[in-house]
Amino acid sequence: MTTQTAPFDAAADTGSDTGTDFTTGPRRFRWWWVAAGAATAVTLAAVGGTVYLHGTSGVAAGGVADCADAPVSGTGDPDAAADVCAVVEGLEASWAAHDAEAYGAAFTADATYTTFAGTHYVGRQDIVDSHAALFEDVLEGTRLDSSYLALRFLTHDVAVLTVRGDTYEGDTPGTPTKVQTYTLVRADGDGSWSVAAFQNTQRKALMERVQFLWMPGTVPAAER
């Protein structure tokens, strides 16, 4: 009895019972490494770019540590400047003591207070109540740090103080990440100064750096 076998087809033989096509496997393998290498290069470039942008995002106008040394302009007088500085320095002391009532006492009865998160408080009591809650929670143990940029008197009885400020814990402040504006008014009766409006803006260092590189015309004069 003669047994017939099927003719051998070399083209159909893949070299494996699993059916793996070795003619395309190495090509797929090479492309996988190319894709992985490209992804790694992009990641490293992004990380390196971010590090560079952060490293070059410092400010030239950093302010001064003492309010008395801040540049003064407008129609104010030296005594008025000292009184304005005393108000803000009192705010720092009240904050350090976590005394919400004393902190709020530095504001006018109808003062407005806008946080870096965009929360807007109206009135002294609103400011007192919110800070009492904050001092017992996320701001517990914190202190205020301010670097003074400028004090400008709009009139004899209205002043705007701009600072770079932030909260910190421990004994050593860090680099302020916010720009804060205090608008102060002088009372008619005793001539004391109080904060009528406070605005707190978070500085986005990376975003600012990208903007300045992309649109150099947006760089403030003080940072050129």
C-alpha atoms as an extended CHARMM CRD file, in Angstrom:
* protein
*
       224  EXT
         1         1  MET       CA              0.0000000000        0.0000000000        0.0000000000  PROA      1               0.0000000000
         2         2  THR       CA              1.4560000000        3.3440000000       -1.0600000000  PROA      2               0.0000000000
         3         3  THR       CA              1.1040000000        6.3950000000        1.2690000000  PROA      3               0.0000000000
         4         4  GLN       CA              0.8520000000        9.7480000000       -0.4440000000  PROA      4               0.0000000000
         5         5  THR       CA              2.1040000000       12.8760000000        1.2580000000  PROA      5               0.0000000000
         6         6  ALA       CA              1.2500000000       16.4480000000        0.3910000000  PROA      6               0.0000000000
         7         7  PRO       CA              4.0100000000       18.3440000000       -1.3930000000  PROA      7               0.0000000000
         8         8  PHE       CA              6.1110000000       20.6430000000        0.8410000000  PROA      8               0.0000000000
         9         9  ASP       CA              5.2490000000       24.3200000000        0.3630000000  PROA      9               0.0000000000
        10        10  ALA       CA              8.1940000000       26.4070000000        1.6480000000  PROA      10              0.0000000000
        11        11  ALA       CA              6.3350000000       29.6770000000        1.1730000000  PROA      11              0.0000000000
        12        12  ALA       CA              3.5540000000       28.5340000000        3.4890000000  PROA      12              0.0000000000
        13        13  ASP       CA              5.8860000000       27.2860000000        6.2030000000  PROA      13              0.0000000000
        14        14  THR       CA              6.1380000000       29.9840000000        8.8400000000  PROA      14              0.0000000000
        15        15  GLY       CA              8.6380000000       28.1230000000       10.9610000000  PROA      15              0.0000000000
        16        16  SER       CA              6.2750000000       27.7840000000       13.9090000000  PROA      16              0.0000000000
        17        17  ASP       CA              3.1800000000       25.8550000000       14.7540000000  PROA      17              0.0000000000
        18        18  THR       CA              1.6970000000       29.0370000000       16.1590000000  PROA      18              0.0000000000
        19        19  GLY       CA              1.5530000000       30.6820000000       12.7540000000  PROA      19              0.0000000000
        20        20  THR       CA              3.8500000000       33.5890000000       13.6640000000  PROA      20              0.0000000000
        21        21  ASP       CA              5.0970000000       35.3250000000       10.5510000000  PROA      21              0.0000000000
        22        22  PHE       CA              8.8110000000       35.8370000000       11.0710000000  PROA      22              0.0000000000
        23        23  THR       CA              9.0240000000       37.9140000000        7.8940000000  PROA      23              0.0000000000
        24        24  THR       CA              7.1230000000       40.7800000000        9.5260000000  PROA      24              0.0000000000
        25        25  GLY       CA              8.0320000000       40.2620000000       13.1910000000  PROA      25              0.0000000000
        26        26  PRO       CA             11.4190000000       42.0450000000       13.1290000000  PROA      26              0.0000000000
        27        27  ARG       CA              9.8760000000       44.9950000000       11.2760000000  PROA      27              0.0000000000
        28        28  ARG       CA              7.1990000000       45.3550000000       13.9200000000  PROA      28              0.0000000000
        29        29  PHE       CA              9.9010000000       45.0490000000       16.5890000000  PROA      29              0.0000000000
        30        30  ARG       CA             11.9270000000       47.8760000000       15.0600000000  PROA      30              0.0000000000
        31        31  TRP       CA              8.9260000000       50.1830000000       14.8040000000  PROA      31              0.0000000000
        32        32  TRP       CA              8.0450000000       49.5320000000       18.4540000000  PROA      32              0.0000000000
        33        33  TRP       CA             11.4930000000       50.7240000000       19.5280000000  PROA      33              0.0000000000
        34        34  VAL       CA             11.2890000000       53.7420000000       17.2340000000  PROA      34              0.0000000000
        35        35  ALA       CA              7.9400000000       54.7200000000       18.7490000000  PROA      35              0.0000000000
        36        36  ALA       CA              9.2470000000       54.1870000000       22.3030000000  PROA      36              0.0000000000
        37        37  GLY       CA             12.3490000000       56.2390000000       21.5620000000  PROA      37              0.0000000000
        38        38  ALA       CA             10.2990000000       59.0680000000       20.0920000000  PROA      38              0.0000000000
        39        39  ALA       CA              7.9510000000       59.0950000000       23.0920000000  PROA      39              0.0000000000
        40        40  THR       CA             10.9240000000       59.1830000000       25.4770000000  PROA      40              0.0000000000
        41        41  ALA       CA             12.5240000000       62.0370000000       23.5650000000  PROA      41              0.0000000000
        42        42  VAL       CA              9.2920000000       64.0410000000       23.6510000000  PROA      42              0.0000000000
        43        43  THR       CA              8.9170000000       63.4110000000       27.3860000000  PROA      43              0.0000000000
        44        44  LEU       CA             12.4900000000       64.4360000000       28.1290000000  PROA      44              0.0000000000
        45        45  ALA       CA             12.0980000000       67.5620000000       25.9890000000  PROA      45              0.0000000000
        46        46  ALA       CA              8.8880000000       68.4920000000       27.8240000000  PROA      46              0.0000000000
        47        47  VAL       CA             10.4690000000       67.9530000000       31.2400000000  PROA      47              0.0000000000
        48        48  GLY       CA             13.6080000000       69.8170000000       30.2590000000  PROA      48              0.0000000000
        49        49  GLY       CA             11.5670000000       72.6700000000       28.8090000000  PROA      49              0.0000000000
        50        50  THR       CA              9.4680000000       72.9230000000       31.9620000000  PROA      50              0.0000000000
        51        51  VAL       CA             12.5560000000       72.9680000000       34.1670000000  PROA      51              0.0000000000
        52        52  TYR       CA             14.1100000000       75.6680000000       31.9840000000  PROA      52              0.0000000000
        53        53  LEU       CA             10.9790000000       77.8230000000       32.0090000000  PROA      53              0.0000000000
        54        54  HSD       CA             10.6140000000       77.5480000000       35.7710000000  PROA      54              0.0000000000
        55        55  GLY       CA             14.3000000000       78.2660000000       36.2490000000  PROA      55              0.0000000000
        56        56  THR       CA             14.0680000000       81.4680000000       34.2180000000  PROA      56              0.0000000000
        57        57  SER       CA             10.7230000000       82.6890000000       35.5480000000  PROA      57              0.0000000000
        58        58  GLY       CA             12.0590000000       84.8300000000       38.3860000000  PROA      58              0.0000000000
        59        59  VAL       CA             10.9860000000       88.4360000000       38.7310000000  PROA      59              0.0000000000
        60        60  ALA       CA             13.1830000000       91.5150000000       38.6380000000  PROA      60              0.0000000000
        61        61  ALA       CA             10.7130000000       93.5680000000       40.6830000000  PROA      61              0.0000000000
        62        62  GLY       CA             10.7670000000       91.4810000000       43.8270000000  PROA      62              0.0000000000
        63        63  GLY       CA              9.9980000000       94.2590000000       46.2700000000  PROA      63              0.0000000000
        64        64  VAL       CA             11.6330000000       95.1440000000       49.5870000000  PROA      64              0.0000000000
        65        65  ALA       CA             11.3130000000       93.4220000000       52.9350000000  PROA      65              0.0000000000
        66        66  ASP       CA             10.4520000000       96.5570000000       54.9200000000  PROA      66              0.0000000000
        67        67  CYS       CA              7.3270000000       98.5500000000       54.0720000000  PROA      67              0.0000000000
        68        68  ALA       CA              9.1170000000      101.7500000000       55.1200000000  PROA      68              0.0000000000
        69        69  ASP       CA             11.5640000000      101.2130000000       52.2430000000  PROA      69              0.0000000000
        70        70  ALA       CA              8.9020000000      100.8100000000       49.5520000000  PROA      70              0.0000000000
        71        71  PRO       CA              8.7940000000      103.5150000000       46.8680000000  PROA      71              0.0000000000
        72        72  VAL       CA              6.1650000000      106.1510000000       47.6690000000  PROA      72              0.0000000000
        73        73  SER       CA              4.4180000000      108.2760000000       45.0620000000  PROA      73              0.0000000000
        74        74  GLY       CA              1.4050000000      110.5580000000       44.8330000000  PROA      74              0.0000000000
        75        75  THR       CA              0.0790000000      113.1390000000       47.2400000000  PROA      75              0.0000000000
        76        76  GLY       CA              0.7950000000      111.4220000000       50.5270000000  PROA      76              0.0000000000
        77        77  ASP       CA              3.1810000000      112.5000000000       53.2600000000  PROA      77              0.0000000000
        78        78  PRO       CA              5.8050000000      110.5660000000       55.2510000000  PROA      78              0.0000000000
        79        79  ASP       CA              3.5420000000      110.2840000000       58.2780000000  PROA      79              0.0000000000
        80        80  ALA       CA              0.7110000000      108.9040000000       56.1620000000  PROA      80              0.0000000000
        81        81  ALA       CA              3.0660000000      106.3460000000       54.5990000000  PROA      81              0.0000000000
        82        82  ALA       CA              4.1360000000      105.1620000000       58.0420000000  PROA      82              0.0000000000
        83        83  ASP       CA              0.5010000000      104.8780000000       59.1340000000  PROA      83              0.0000000000
        84        84  VAL       CA             -0.4000000000      102.8200000000       56.0730000000  PROA      84              0.0000000000
        85        85  CYS       CA              2.5340000000      100.4990000000       56.6640000000  PROA      85              0.0000000000
        86        86  ALA       CA              1.4970000000      100.0950000000       60.2930000000  PROA      86              0.0000000000
        87        87  VAL       CA             -1.9300000000       98.8390000000       59.1980000000  PROA      87              0.0000000000
        88        88  VAL       CA             -0.4970000000       96.0990000000       56.9800000000  PROA      88              0.0000000000
        89        89  GLU       CA              2.1350000000       95.1390000000       59.5410000000  PROA      89              0.0000000000
        90        90  GLY       CA             -0.6980000000       94.8780000000       62.0690000000  PROA      90              0.0000000000
        91        91  LEU       CA             -2.4710000000       92.4770000000       59.7220000000  PROA      91              0.0000000000
        92        92  GLU       CA              0.6160000000       90.2660000000       59.7140000000  PROA      92              0.0000000000
        93        93  ALA       CA              0.7260000000       90.2710000000       63.5270000000  PROA      93              0.0000000000
        94        94  SER       CA             -2.9840000000       89.4310000000       63.8040000000  PROA      94              0.0000000000
        95        95  TRP       CA             -2.5550000000       86.6140000000       61.2920000000  PROA      95              0.0000000000
        96        96  ALA       CA              0.3840000000       85.1670000000       63.2270000000  PROA      96              0.0000000000
        97        97  ALA       CA             -1.7670000000       85.2250000000       66.3740000000  PROA      97              0.0000000000
        98        98  HSD       CA             -4.6900000000       83.6890000000       64.4530000000  PROA      98              0.0000000000
        99        99  ASP       CA             -6.8760000000       86.4490000000       65.8340000000  PROA      99              0.0000000000
       100       100  ALA       CA             -9.6700000000       86.8250000000       63.2970000000  PROA      100             0.0000000000
       101       101  GLU       CA            -11.3200000000       89.6950000000       65.1870000000  PROA      101             0.0000000000
       102       102  ALA       CA             -8.1110000000       91.7380000000       65.2760000000  PROA      102             0.0000000000
       103       103  TYR       CA             -7.4620000000       90.9100000000       61.6340000000  PROA      103             0.0000000000
       104       104  GLY       CA            -10.9150000000       92.0830000000       60.5990000000  PROA      104             0.0000000000
       105       105  ALA       CA            -10.6280000000       95.2630000000       62.6810000000  PROA      105             0.0000000000
       106       106  ALA       CA             -8.0700000000       96.5690000000       60.1700000000  PROA      106             0.0000000000
       107       107  PHE       CA            -10.7900000000       96.6550000000       57.4650000000  PROA      107             0.0000000000
       108       108  THR       CA            -13.6110000000       99.1250000000       56.9580000000  PROA      108             0.0000000000
       109       109  ALA       CA            -17.1130000000       97.9530000000       57.8350000000  PROA      109             0.0000000000
       110       110  ASP       CA            -18.0070000000       97.5710000000       54.1330000000  PROA      110             0.0000000000
       111       111  ALA       CA            -14.6200000000       96.3290000000       52.9280000000  PROA      111             0.0000000000
       112       112  THR       CA            -14.3090000000       93.7900000000       50.1180000000  PROA      112             0.0000000000
       113       113  TYR       CA            -11.8630000000       90.8880000000       50.1850000000  PROA      113             0.0000000000
       114       114  THR       CA            -11.0950000000       88.7850000000       47.1000000000  PROA      114             0.0000000000
       115       115  THR       CA             -8.9600000000       85.6710000000       47.5200000000  PROA      115             0.0000000000
       116       116  PHE       CA             -6.6210000000       84.0750000000       44.9640000000  PROA      116             0.0000000000
       117       117  ALA       CA             -9.2660000000       81.3840000000       44.4760000000  PROA      117             0.0000000000
       118       118  GLY       CA            -11.7460000000       84.0250000000       43.3630000000  PROA      118             0.0000000000
       119       119  THR       CA            -13.8480000000       83.9680000000       46.5340000000  PROA      119             0.0000000000
       120       120  HSD       CA            -15.2960000000       87.4140000000       47.1830000000  PROA      120             0.0000000000
       121       121  TYR       CA            -16.2040000000       88.5240000000       50.7060000000  PROA      121             0.0000000000
       122       122  VAL       CA            -18.1590000000       91.6930000000       51.4460000000  PROA      122             0.0000000000
       123       123  GLY       CA            -18.0600000000       93.4400000000       54.8020000000  PROA      123             0.0000000000
       124       124  ARG       CA            -15.8440000000       93.2020000000       57.8770000000  PROA      124             0.0000000000
       125       125  GLN       CA            -17.9310000000       90.4910000000       59.5280000000  PROA      125             0.0000000000
       126       126  ASP       CA            -17.6710000000       88.3090000000       56.4380000000  PROA      126             0.0000000000
       127       127  ILE       CA            -13.8990000000       88.6860000000       56.5730000000  PROA      127             0.0000000000
       128       128  VAL       CA            -13.7860000000       87.8880000000       60.3100000000  PROA      128             0.0000000000
       129       129  ASP       CA            -16.0050000000       84.8150000000       60.0440000000  PROA      129             0.0000000000
       130       130  SER       CA            -14.1520000000       83.3320000000       57.0780000000  PROA      130             0.0000000000
       131       131  HSD       CA            -10.7290000000       83.8260000000       58.6540000000  PROA      131             0.0000000000
       132       132  ALA       CA            -11.8620000000       82.3870000000       61.9780000000  PROA      132             0.0000000000
       133       133  ALA       CA            -12.7670000000       79.1960000000       60.0940000000  PROA      133             0.0000000000
       134       134  LEU       CA             -9.5510000000       79.2410000000       58.0480000000  PROA      134             0.0000000000
       135       135  PHE       CA             -7.3250000000       79.7630000000       61.1000000000  PROA      135             0.0000000000
       136       136  GLU       CA             -8.8630000000       76.6610000000       62.6760000000  PROA      136             0.0000000000
       137       137  ASP       CA             -8.2930000000       74.5660000000       59.5740000000  PROA      137             0.0000000000
       138       138  VAL       CA             -6.0870000000       74.9400000000       56.4760000000  PROA      138             0.0000000000
       139       139  LEU       CA             -4.3300000000       78.1160000000       57.6930000000  PROA      139             0.0000000000
       140       140  GLU       CA             -3.5870000000       76.8250000000       61.1650000000  PROA      140             0.0000000000
       141       141  GLY       CA              0.0510000000       77.4430000000       62.0590000000  PROA      141             0.0000000000
       142       142  THR       CA              0.6780000000       79.7700000000       59.1010000000  PROA      142             0.0000000000
       143       143  ARG       CA              2.1060000000       83.2580000000       59.0040000000  PROA      143             0.0000000000
       144       144  LEU       CA              2.0840000000       86.0610000000       56.4480000000  PROA      144             0.0000000000
       145       145  ASP       CA              5.1050000000       87.2030000000       54.4770000000  PROA      145             0.0000000000
       146       146  SER       CA              5.1290000000       90.3650000000       52.3750000000  PROA      146             0.0000000000
       147       147  SER       CA              7.6320000000       91.9220000000       50.0010000000  PROA      147             0.0000000000
       148       148  TYR       CA              6.6180000000       95.5120000000       49.3120000000  PROA      148             0.0000000000
       149       149  LEU       CA              6.5400000000       96.7810000000       45.7320000000  PROA      149             0.0000000000
       150       150  ALA       CA              5.0610000000      100.2760000000       45.9460000000  PROA      150             0.0000000000
       151       151  LEU       CA              2.8460000000      102.6210000000       47.9340000000  PROA      151             0.0000000000
       152       152  ARG       CA              0.8710000000      105.1060000000       45.8750000000  PROA      152             0.0000000000
       153       153  PHE       CA             -1.3730000000      107.8340000000       47.2440000000  PROA      153             0.0000000000
       154       154  LEU       CA             -4.2690000000      108.5410000000       44.9090000000  PROA      154             0.0000000000
       155       155  THR       CA             -5.4190000000      111.3680000000       47.1780000000  PROA      155             0.0000000000
       156       156  HSD       CA             -4.5090000000      112.4990000000       50.6800000000  PROA      156             0.0000000000
       157       157  ASP       CA             -7.0490000000      109.9900000000       51.9920000000  PROA      157             0.0000000000
       158       158  VAL       CA             -6.7490000000      107.0490000000       49.5690000000  PROA      158             0.0000000000
       159       159  ALA       CA             -3.6750000000      104.8550000000       49.1490000000  PROA      159             0.0000000000
       160       160  VAL       CA             -2.8380000000      101.7030000000       47.1850000000  PROA      160             0.0000000000
       161       161  LEU       CA             -0.1630000000       99.3750000000       48.5270000000  PROA      161             0.0000000000
       162       162  THR       CA              1.0680000000       96.5600000000       46.2650000000  PROA      162             0.0000000000
       163       163  VAL       CA              3.0400000000       93.6380000000       47.6540000000  PROA      163             0.0000000000
       164       164  ARG       CA              4.2330000000       90.1930000000       46.7380000000  PROA      164             0.0000000000
       165       165  GLY       CA              2.8780000000       88.0340000000       49.5170000000  PROA      165             0.0000000000
       166       166  ASP       CA              2.2070000000       84.5370000000       50.7040000000  PROA      166             0.0000000000
       167       167  THR       CA              1.5930000000       82.3600000000       53.7330000000  PROA      167             0.0000000000
       168       168  TYR       CA              4.2440000000       80.0990000000       55.1980000000  PROA      168             0.0000000000
       169       169  GLU       CA              4.8490000000       77.7260000000       58.0690000000  PROA      169             0.0000000000
       170       170  GLY       CA              7.9130000000       77.5240000000       60.2790000000  PROA      170             0.0000000000
       171       171  ASP       CA             10.5600000000       80.1800000000       60.6610000000  PROA      171             0.0000000000
       172       172  THR       CA             11.6580000000       80.7720000000       57.0820000000  PROA      172             0.0000000000
       173       173  PRO       CA              9.3870000000       82.2920000000       54.4090000000  PROA      173             0.0000000000
       174       174  GLY       CA              9.6030000000       80.9890000000       50.8840000000  PROA      174             0.0000000000
       175       175  THR       CA              9.2990000000       82.8840000000       47.6260000000  PROA      175             0.0000000000
       176       176  PRO       CA              5.9570000000       84.7330000000       47.5180000000  PROA      176             0.0000000000
       177       177  THR       CA              3.6360000000       83.2810000000       44.8850000000  PROA      177             0.0000000000
       178       178  LYS       CA              0.9540000000       85.9670000000       44.9340000000  PROA      178             0.0000000000
       179       179  VAL       CA              0.5860000000       89.6510000000       44.1220000000  PROA      179             0.0000000000
       180       180  GLN       CA             -1.6660000000       91.4820000000       46.5820000000  PROA      180             0.0000000000
       181       181  THR       CA             -3.2240000000       94.9190000000       46.4310000000  PROA      181             0.0000000000
       182       182  TYR       CA             -4.4500000000       96.8070000000       49.4800000000  PROA      182             0.0000000000
       183       183  THR       CA             -6.6230000000       99.8640000000       48.9320000000  PROA      183             0.0000000000
       184       184  LEU       CA             -6.6920000000      101.9250000000       52.1180000000  PROA      184             0.0000000000
       185       185  VAL       CA             -8.7350000000      104.9590000000       53.1300000000  PROA      185             0.0000000000
       186       186  ARG       CA             -8.2900000000      107.4890000000       55.9150000000  PROA      186             0.0000000000
       187       187  ALA       CA            -11.2220000000      108.1460000000       58.2380000000  PROA      187             0.0000000000
       188       188  ASP       CA            -12.5180000000      111.7140000000       58.5190000000  PROA      188             0.0000000000
       189       189  GLY       CA            -12.6870000000      111.6930000000       62.2880000000  PROA      189             0.0000000000
       190       190  ASP       CA             -9.4600000000      110.4000000000       63.8240000000  PROA      190             0.0000000000
       191       191  GLY       CA             -7.4270000000      110.1680000000       60.6300000000  PROA      191             0.0000000000
       192       192  SER       CA             -6.8060000000      106.4390000000       61.0540000000  PROA      192             0.0000000000
       193       193  TRP       CA             -6.2640000000      104.2430000000       58.0030000000  PROA      193             0.0000000000
       194       194  SER       CA             -8.2040000000      101.0730000000       57.1910000000  PROA      194             0.0000000000
       195       195  VAL       CA             -8.2850000000       98.5980000000       54.3230000000  PROA      195             0.0000000000
       196       196  ALA       CA            -11.3070000000       99.2100000000       52.0720000000  PROA      196             0.0000000000
       197       197  ALA       CA            -10.4680000000       96.5390000000       49.4850000000  PROA      197             0.0000000000
       198       198  PHE       CA             -8.0420000000       93.6410000000       49.2090000000  PROA      198             0.0000000000
       199       199  GLN       CA             -7.2340000000       91.7040000000       46.0310000000  PROA      199             0.0000000000
       200       200  ASN       CA             -5.0800000000       88.5710000000       46.0360000000  PROA      200             0.0000000000
       201       201  THR       CA             -3.8060000000       87.1490000000       42.7150000000  PROA      201             0.0000000000
       202       202  GLN       CA             -1.9160000000       83.8750000000       42.3340000000  PROA      202             0.0000000000
       203       203  ARG       CA              1.1000000000       84.2680000000       40.0730000000  PROA      203             0.0000000000
       204       204  LYS       CA              1.3520000000       81.5430000000       37.4220000000  PROA      204             0.0000000000
       205       205  ALA       CA              5.1080000000       81.5860000000       36.8750000000  PROA      205             0.0000000000
       206       206  LEU       CA              5.2220000000       79.0410000000       34.0360000000  PROA      206             0.0000000000
       207       207  MET       CA              2.3030000000       80.6010000000       32.1800000000  PROA      207             0.0000000000
       208       208  GLU       CA              3.8050000000       84.0490000000       32.5700000000  PROA      208             0.0000000000
       209       209  ARG       CA              7.1970000000       82.9040000000       31.2610000000  PROA      209             0.0000000000
       210       210  VAL       CA              5.6450000000       81.2640000000       28.1840000000  PROA      210             0.0000000000
       211       211  GLN       CA              3.6130000000       84.4050000000       27.5180000000  PROA      211             0.0000000000
       212       212  PHE       CA              6.6870000000       86.6340000000       27.7200000000  PROA      212             0.0000000000
       213       213  LEU       CA              8.6190000000       84.4070000000       25.2930000000  PROA      213             0.0000000000
       214       214  TRP       CA              5.6870000000       84.2100000000       22.8910000000  PROA      214             0.0000000000
       215       215  MET       CA              4.6630000000       87.8640000000       23.1550000000  PROA      215             0.0000000000
       216       216  PRO       CA              7.6360000000       89.9620000000       24.3560000000  PROA      216             0.0000000000
       217       217  GLY       CA              5.5310000000       93.0930000000       24.1440000000  PROA      217             0.0000000000
       218       218  THR       CA              3.5580000000       91.9410000000       27.2020000000  PROA      218             0.0000000000
       219       219  VAL       CA              6.5830000000       92.0840000000       29.5180000000  PROA      219             0.0000000000
       220       220  PRO       CA              6.0300000000       94.8040000000       32.1730000000  PROA      220             0.0000000000
       221       221  ALA       CA              8.5030000000       97.6780000000       32.1240000000  PROA      221             0.0000000000
       222       222  ALA       CA              9.7750000000       96.6840000000       35.5620000000  PROA      222             0.0000000000
       223       223  GLU       CA             10.6800000000       93.2110000000       34.2880000000  PROA      223             0.0000000000
       224       224  ARG       CA             12.5680000000       94.2380000000       31.1320000000  PROA      224             0.0000000000
